[in-house]
Amino acid sequence: MDYKTTKDSDLAYFKSFLTESNILTDKTTLEGYGKDHTEDLFFEPSLVLIPQLTQDVSKIMAYCHLHCIPVTPRGAGTGLSGGCLPVKKGIVLSLEKFNKILKIDPSNYQAIVEPGVINEHFQNEVQLQNMFYPPDPASKGSCTLGGNVAHSSGGPRCVKYGTTRDYILNLEVVLPTGEIIQTGANVLKNSTGYNLTQLMVGSEGTLGIITKITIKLLPFPAYNTLLLAAFDSALDACKCVPAILNAGIIPSALEFMDKRGVELSTKAHQITFDTEQGNAYLLIEVDAFTNENLMPQCEKIYEVLEKHNVKNILLAEDTATKEKFWKIRRSIGEVVKKLSIYKEEDTVVTRANLPELYDYISYLSNTYGFDCICYGHAGDGNLHVNILKLKMSDDQWNIELPKAIRLLFEKCKELGGTISGEHGIGLVQKPYLDVVFQPIHFQLMQGIKRTFDPHGILNPDKIFNM
């Protein structure tokens, strides 16, 4: 694609409807928009535009379509696949000022928000009205709902409540050509034509720019209990996961943490807890609408744990302990990344195959000589594999490690899984997409991309090449 660089005439056009403070050209400022939380990657944009109105987004896209200027949409920049990196330079279009909760509708259990609303802020606001928005990524305190929609983000509570995809009813979207559309309707049932809403969810900003989101909400389950179970063996912990669900219990969270991840997280935050040290842990939460419904669930979980060589079980009996346990889990990714250059692989398999996946990761680690820390959403079969460079040579890291990652993804496919559960494909997973897709898949997706974005200007070089 023959992309154009931005010129003074382009800048003059954007200044005709955007204020000076919403057009960023200073090199130091641009640097922050050239990276996200993906490894150590950096691509500097030519300029950053920060619109506040849907009509302004429309003007930007129509102009850039006409002049073949690449546009990379951006939320909070917390992504882990390089999805918001401006690899073709051009314009970063930041949605950071689309940050309003426009409407909370208790009578219909719905809300309408702009894409720049922070996930945790939205959760807290709807909870004040006794409603519940379950998707809660580890970065919920900083990630935005627009970015969550773009990646169909998940989080610990997906095991019971599903991912972002399950809560999106309708979207206002600006197409790459500048047209503004509604993808669906603000109703719970919709069998009217192709489901453009679900096509947009998880499309990683390659098909359109989301400017409004209609979200389905649930009643808030006010009671919960949290268990921390320690195991001598990570395989025992993994085998325990399907057994809990087979016992008829659907936890609201079922998280796996290996020993090293827990040690790093507790040390970083100076947290201690009164349980025997294990080699692996499960963090198990159950919730309910009445307090009486909690203990029967916990009793069944205790029975399952004891059949799987559990070493110790600690019950979080107060809010402070619950928060401490969750901080350990949610902080692992953050503290791991401070150790070394890293790669995070977002593997996912059917949950019964999680023990075999973990065993294979250990085999690859020993064979290729890399160090890794594993944690993730065991209830979904979604395991995050953080691979650390540490003392690996550049050749080992750049040449040998990709071979190991490809083998890992091939194993995921063999076990009925795929190469990303919630982080998306973006830039860094793109070389491995052929592991799970046939040529016909690429042809279909490229055809969809061309229909929406005939000049290929929107978030170019993400997911696949045009």
VENRAKA-V326677 format. One record per residue. RES is the residue in one small letter. SS is DSSP state (helix for helix, strand for strand, loop for the rest). NEAR is the number of other ideal C-beta (glycine too) atoms within 12 Angstrom. D_LAST is the distance of its C-alpha to the last C-alpha in Angstrom with 1 decimal. Layout:
((RES & SS & NEAR & D_LAST) (RES & SS & NEAR & D_LAST))
This chain:
((m & loop & 20 & 8.2) (d & loop & 14 & 11.9) (y & loop & 27 & 12.9) (k & loop & 24 & 16.6) (t & loop & 21 & 19.1) (t & loop & 33 & 21.7) (k & loop & 15 & 25.0) (d & helix & 13 & 28.5) (s & helix & 15 & 28.1) (d & helix & 28 & 25.2) (l & helix & 23 & 27.5) (a & helix & 14 & 30.3) (y & helix & 25 & 28.4) (f & helix & 36 & 27.6) (k & helix & 19 & 31.3) (s & loop & 16 & 32.4) (f & loop & 22 & 31.7) (l & loop & 31 & 31.1) (t & loop & 17 & 34.1) (e & helix & 15 & 34.2) (s & helix & 15 & 34.1) (n & helix & 26 & 30.8) (i & strand & 32 & 29.1) (l & strand & 31 & 28.9) (t & loop & 25 & 28.7) (d & loop & 16 & 31.1) (k & helix & 15 & 29.7) (t & helix & 11 & 31.5) (t & helix & 19 & 30.4) (l & helix & 27 & 26.7) (e & helix & 18 & 26.9) (g & loop & 22 & 27.4) (y & loop & 37 & 24.1) (g & loop & 31 & 22.2) (k & loop & 26 & 22.9) (d & loop & 37 & 23.4) (h & loop & 32 & 25.2) (t & loop & 33 & 22.7) (e & loop & 28 & 24.6) (d & loop & 19 & 25.3) (l & loop & 26 & 21.8) (f & loop & 20 & 21.9) (f & loop & 29 & 19.7) (e & loop & 27 & 21.8) (p & loop & 38 & 20.6) (s & loop & 33 & 22.0) (l & strand & 39 & 23.8) (v & strand & 41 & 24.2) (l & strand & 46 & 25.0) (i & loop & 31 & 27.0) (p & loop & 36 & 27.6) (q & loop & 26 & 30.2) (l & loop & 24 & 29.8) (t & helix & 30 & 27.2) (q & helix & 19 & 27.9) (d & helix & 31 & 27.1) (v & helix & 45 & 23.6) (s & helix & 28 & 23.2) (k & helix & 27 & 24.4) (i & helix & 47 & 22.1) (m & helix & 41 & 18.9) (a & helix & 26 & 20.2) (y & helix & 32 & 21.0) (c & helix & 44 & 17.8) (h & helix & 31 & 15.8) (l & helix & 19 & 18.4) (h & helix & 25 & 18.2) (c & loop & 26 & 14.5) (i & loop & 41 & 15.6) (p & loop & 41 & 13.4) (v & strand & 52 & 15.2) (t & strand & 49 & 15.6) (p & strand & 55 & 18.0) (r & strand & 44 & 20.7) (g & loop & 44 & 23.7) (a & loop & 38 & 26.3) (g & loop & 35 & 24.1) (t & loop & 34 & 25.5) (g & loop & 45 & 22.3) (l & loop & 43 & 22.2) (s & loop & 41 & 18.5) (g & loop & 39 & 17.5) (g & loop & 45 & 15.8) (c & loop & 47 & 17.4) (l & loop & 40 & 17.1) (p & loop & 44 & 16.0) (v & loop & 30 & 14.1) (k & loop & 33 & 13.3) (k & loop & 26 & 16.9) (g & loop & 41 & 17.4) (i & strand & 47 & 19.0) (v & strand & 46 & 19.8) (l & strand & 51 & 21.0) (s & strand & 41 & 23.7) (l & loop & 45 & 25.2) (e & loop & 32 & 28.3) (k & loop & 28 & 30.7) (f & loop & 38 & 29.6) (n & loop & 25 & 32.1) (k & loop & 27 & 34.6) (i & strand & 31 & 35.8) (l & strand & 26 & 36.3) (k & strand & 23 & 38.3) (i & strand & 28 & 39.7) (d & strand & 21 & 41.2) (p & loop & 20 & 43.6) (s & loop & 11 & 44.8) (n & loop & 18 & 41.4) (y & loop & 24 & 40.1) (q & strand & 30 & 37.1) (a & strand & 38 & 35.8) (i & strand & 30 & 33.5) (v & strand & 42 & 32.0) (e & loop & 37 & 29.7) (p & loop & 50 & 26.8) (g & loop & 40 & 28.5) (v & loop & 41 & 31.5) (i & strand & 33 & 32.2) (n & helix & 43 & 32.2) (e & helix & 27 & 35.8) (h & helix & 25 & 37.2) (f & helix & 41 & 36.0) (q & helix & 35 & 37.5) (n & helix & 21 & 40.8) (e & helix & 28 & 41.0) (v & helix & 34 & 40.7) (q & helix & 24 & 43.0) (l & loop & 16 & 45.7) (q & loop & 23 & 45.7) (n & loop & 17 & 45.9) (m & strand & 29 & 42.3) (f & strand & 33 & 39.6) (y & loop & 42 & 35.9) (p & loop & 39 & 35.2) (p & loop & 42 & 31.8) (d & strand & 41 & 32.8) (p & loop & 45 & 30.4) (a & loop & 42 & 32.2) (s & loop & 33 & 31.1) (k & loop & 32 & 32.5) (g & loop & 23 & 34.7) (s & loop & 26 & 31.9) (c & loop & 41 & 28.6) (t & strand & 42 & 27.9) (l & helix & 50 & 27.5) (g & helix & 50 & 24.2) (g & helix & 48 & 22.7) (n & helix & 51 & 24.4) (v & helix & 52 & 22.9) (a & helix & 48 & 19.3) (h & helix & 48 & 19.9) (s & loop & 35 & 22.6) (s & loop & 49 & 24.9) (g & loop & 43 & 28.0) (g & strand & 44 & 31.1) (p & loop & 42 & 34.4) (r & loop & 40 & 35.5) (c & helix & 37 & 32.6) (v & helix & 39 & 34.9) (k & helix & 34 & 37.1) (y & helix & 33 & 35.2) (g & loop & 28 & 31.5) (t & loop & 35 & 28.4) (t & helix & 44 & 27.2) (r & helix & 31 & 25.6) (d & helix & 28 & 29.1) (y & helix & 43 & 30.4) (i & strand & 46 & 28.0) (l & strand & 35 & 29.4) (n & strand & 34 & 27.7) (l & strand & 43 & 25.3) (e & strand & 37 & 25.3) (v & strand & 42 & 21.7) (v & strand & 42 & 20.6) (l & strand & 36 & 17.5) (p & loop & 42 & 15.0) (t & loop & 30 & 17.0) (g & loop & 28 & 20.3) (e & loop & 22 & 21.8) (i & strand & 26 & 23.7) (i & strand & 27 & 23.9) (q & strand & 28 & 25.9) (t & loop & 35 & 24.0) (g & loop & 30 & 27.2) (a & loop & 19 & 30.9) (n & loop & 27 & 33.3) (v & loop & 16 & 34.8) (l & loop & 20 & 34.9) (k & loop & 11 & 34.3) (n & loop & 21 & 31.7) (s & loop & 10 & 31.0) (t & loop & 14 & 29.8) (g & loop & 11 & 26.6) (y & loop & 14 & 23.3) (n & loop & 20 & 23.3) (l & helix & 28 & 20.9) (t & helix & 39 & 22.7) (q & helix & 24 & 21.8) (l & helix & 29 & 18.1) (m & helix & 41 & 18.1) (v & loop & 39 & 20.1) (g & loop & 35 & 18.1) (s & loop & 40 & 14.7) (e & loop & 47 & 15.1) (g & loop & 50 & 14.8) (t & loop & 45 & 11.3) (l & loop & 41 & 12.8) (g & strand & 47 & 16.0) (i & strand & 55 & 18.8) (i & strand & 50 & 21.8) (t & strand & 43 & 25.1) (k & strand & 41 & 27.6) (i & strand & 46 & 28.0) (t & strand & 37 & 30.7) (i & strand & 47 & 31.8) (k & strand & 34 & 34.2) (l & loop & 36 & 37.0) (l & strand & 29 & 39.6) (p & strand & 20 & 43.3) (f & loop & 26 & 43.9) (p & loop & 26 & 45.4) (a & loop & 16 & 48.0) (y & strand & 21 & 49.2) (n & strand & 32 & 47.6) (t & strand & 37 & 48.7) (l & strand & 40 & 47.0) (l & strand & 41 & 47.8) (l & strand & 43 & 47.0) (a & strand & 42 & 47.5) (a & strand & 34 & 47.9) (f & strand & 37 & 47.5) (d & loop & 20 & 48.5) (s & loop & 25 & 45.5) (a & helix & 38 & 41.9) (l & helix & 26 & 41.8) (d & helix & 31 & 44.6) (a & helix & 44 & 42.8) (c & helix & 41 & 39.7) (k & helix & 32 & 41.9) (c & helix & 44 & 43.6) (v & helix & 47 & 40.6) (p & helix & 27 & 40.4) (a & helix & 32 & 44.2) (i & helix & 40 & 44.4) (l & helix & 27 & 42.3) (n & helix & 19 & 44.2) (a & loop & 26 & 47.4) (g & loop & 16 & 46.3) (i & loop & 35 & 45.3) (i & loop & 27 & 41.9) (p & loop & 42 & 41.9) (s & loop & 37 & 40.2) (a & strand & 40 & 38.8) (l & strand & 43 & 38.9) (e & strand & 45 & 37.7) (f & strand & 50 & 37.8) (m & strand & 46 & 38.7) (d & strand & 40 & 39.7) (k & helix & 27 & 42.8) (r & helix & 28 & 41.2) (g & helix & 40 & 39.0) (v & helix & 41 & 42.1) (e & helix & 27 & 44.1) (l & helix & 28 & 41.7) (s & helix & 37 & 41.3) (t & helix & 27 & 45.0) (k & helix & 19 & 45.9) (a & helix & 22 & 43.5) (h & loop & 23 & 45.0) (q & loop & 12 & 48.5) (i & loop & 26 & 48.5) (t & loop & 17 & 51.0) (f & loop & 33 & 51.5) (d & loop & 17 & 54.5) (t & loop & 26 & 53.2) (e & loop & 18 & 53.4) (q & loop & 21 & 50.5) (g & loop & 32 & 48.2) (n & loop & 27 & 45.4) (a & strand & 43 & 43.1) (y & strand & 47 & 43.4) (l & strand & 49 & 42.4) (l & strand & 49 & 42.4) (i & strand & 49 & 43.3) (e & strand & 42 & 43.7) (v & strand & 38 & 45.2) (d & strand & 33 & 45.6) (a & strand & 25 & 47.8) (f & loop & 18 & 49.4) (t & loop & 14 & 52.8) (n & loop & 17 & 54.2) (e & helix & 12 & 56.0) (n & helix & 20 & 52.8) (l & helix & 29 & 51.6) (m & helix & 18 & 54.2) (p & helix & 19 & 54.0) (q & helix & 34 & 50.3) (c & helix & 33 & 51.2) (e & helix & 21 & 54.0) (k & helix & 26 & 51.7) (i & helix & 40 & 49.2) (y & helix & 27 & 52.1) (e & helix & 21 & 53.2) (v & helix & 33 & 49.8) (l & helix & 37 & 49.5) (e & helix & 21 & 52.9) (k & loop & 17 & 52.0) (h & loop & 32 & 49.1) (n & loop & 24 & 51.1) (v & strand & 33 & 50.5) (k & strand & 26 & 52.3) (n & strand & 23 & 52.9) (i & strand & 32 & 51.8) (l & strand & 31 & 52.0) (l & strand & 29 & 52.2) (a & strand & 31 & 51.1) (e & loop & 17 & 54.0) (d & loop & 12 & 53.3) (t & helix & 13 & 50.5) (a & helix & 14 & 50.7) (t & helix & 24 & 50.2) (k & helix & 27 & 47.3) (e & helix & 18 & 45.6) (k & helix & 28 & 46.4) (f & helix & 41 & 44.8) (w & helix & 33 & 41.6) (k & helix & 27 & 41.4) (i & helix & 38 & 41.6) (r & helix & 43 & 38.7) (r & helix & 35 & 36.4) (s & helix & 30 & 37.1) (i & helix & 39 & 36.2) (g & helix & 33 & 32.6) (e & helix & 29 & 33.8) (v & helix & 31 & 36.6) (v & helix & 38 & 34.7) (k & loop & 30 & 32.2) (k & loop & 18 & 35.2) (l & loop & 26 & 36.3) (s & loop & 24 & 33.7) (i & loop & 25 & 30.1) (y & strand & 33 & 28.5) (k & strand & 38 & 25.5) (e & strand & 40 & 25.6) (e & strand & 43 & 24.3) (d & strand & 45 & 24.3) (t & strand & 51 & 25.5) (v & strand & 37 & 26.7) (v & loop & 40 & 28.8) (t & loop & 25 & 31.4) (r & helix & 37 & 34.2) (a & helix & 23 & 36.8) (n & helix & 28 & 34.6) (l & helix & 44 & 34.6) (p & helix & 32 & 37.6) (e & helix & 27 & 35.9) (l & helix & 44 & 32.7) (y & helix & 41 & 34.9) (d & helix & 24 & 36.9) (y & helix & 32 & 33.9) (i & helix & 42 & 32.8) (s & helix & 27 & 36.3) (y & helix & 18 & 36.0) (l & helix & 32 & 32.8) (s & helix & 29 & 34.4) (n & helix & 14 & 37.4) (t & helix & 17 & 35.7) (y & helix & 25 & 33.2) (g & loop & 21 & 35.6) (f & loop & 35 & 33.6) (d & strand & 30 & 35.2) (c & strand & 40 & 33.7) (i & strand & 40 & 34.8) (c & strand & 46 & 33.9) (y & strand & 44 & 34.3) (g & strand & 51 & 32.8) (h & strand & 47 & 33.1) (a & helix & 49 & 35.1) (g & helix & 42 & 35.8) (d & helix & 38 & 32.1) (g & loop & 37 & 31.7) (n & strand & 41 & 29.4) (l & strand & 48 & 30.3) (h & strand & 45 & 29.0) (v & strand & 45 & 29.4) (n & strand & 39 & 29.9) (i & strand & 37 & 29.9) (l & strand & 30 & 31.9) (k & loop & 27 & 31.9) (l & loop & 21 & 35.5) (k & loop & 14 & 37.1) (m & loop & 25 & 34.2) (s & loop & 14 & 33.6) (d & helix & 12 & 30.4) (d & helix & 13 & 29.9) (q & helix & 21 & 30.5) (w & helix & 28 & 28.2) (n & helix & 15 & 25.2) (i & helix & 14 & 25.7) (e & helix & 22 & 27.8) (l & helix & 33 & 26.7) (p & helix & 24 & 23.1) (k & helix & 21 & 24.8) (a & helix & 31 & 27.0) (i & helix & 34 & 24.2) (r & helix & 24 & 22.4) (l & helix & 26 & 25.9) (l & helix & 42 & 26.3) (f & helix & 36 & 23.3) (e & helix & 24 & 24.3) (k & helix & 34 & 27.7) (c & helix & 38 & 26.3) (k & helix & 26 & 24.7) (e & helix & 20 & 28.0) (l & loop & 29 & 29.9) (g & loop & 18 & 28.0) (g & loop & 32 & 25.8) (t & strand & 34 & 22.3) (i & loop & 38 & 20.7) (s & loop & 39 & 20.9) (g & loop & 43 & 23.6) (e & loop & 43 & 23.3) (h & loop & 47 & 21.4) (g & loop & 44 & 17.9) (i & loop & 42 & 14.9) (g & loop & 41 & 13.7) (l & loop & 38 & 13.4) (v & loop & 36 & 16.3) (q & loop & 42 & 15.9) (k & helix & 29 & 12.3) (p & helix & 22 & 13.8) (y & helix & 33 & 16.1) (l & helix & 30 & 14.1) (d & helix & 20 & 14.7) (v & helix & 28 & 18.4) (v & loop & 26 & 18.4) (f & loop & 23 & 15.6) (q & loop & 13 & 15.8) (p & helix & 12 & 13.2) (i & helix & 10 & 14.1) (h & helix & 18 & 13.2) (f & helix & 21 & 9.5) (q & helix & 15 & 9.7) (l & helix & 16 & 11.6) (m & helix & 30 & 9.6) (q & helix & 24 & 6.4) (g & helix & 16 & 9.2) (i & helix & 24 & 10.8) (k & helix & 33 & 8.2) (r & helix & 22 & 8.2) (t & helix & 20 & 12.0) (f & helix & 34 & 12.6) (d & loop & 36 & 10.5) (p & loop & 21 & 10.2) (h & loop & 29 & 9.8) (g & loop & 32 & 7.4) (i & loop & 44 & 10.5) (l & strand & 47 & 11.4) (n & loop & 45 & 11.3) (p & loop & 38 & 8.2) (d & loop & 32 & 7.4) (k & loop & 42 & 9.3) (i & loop & 38 & 9.7) (f & loop & 32 & 6.6) (n & loop & 20 & 3.8) (m & loop & 28 & 0.0))
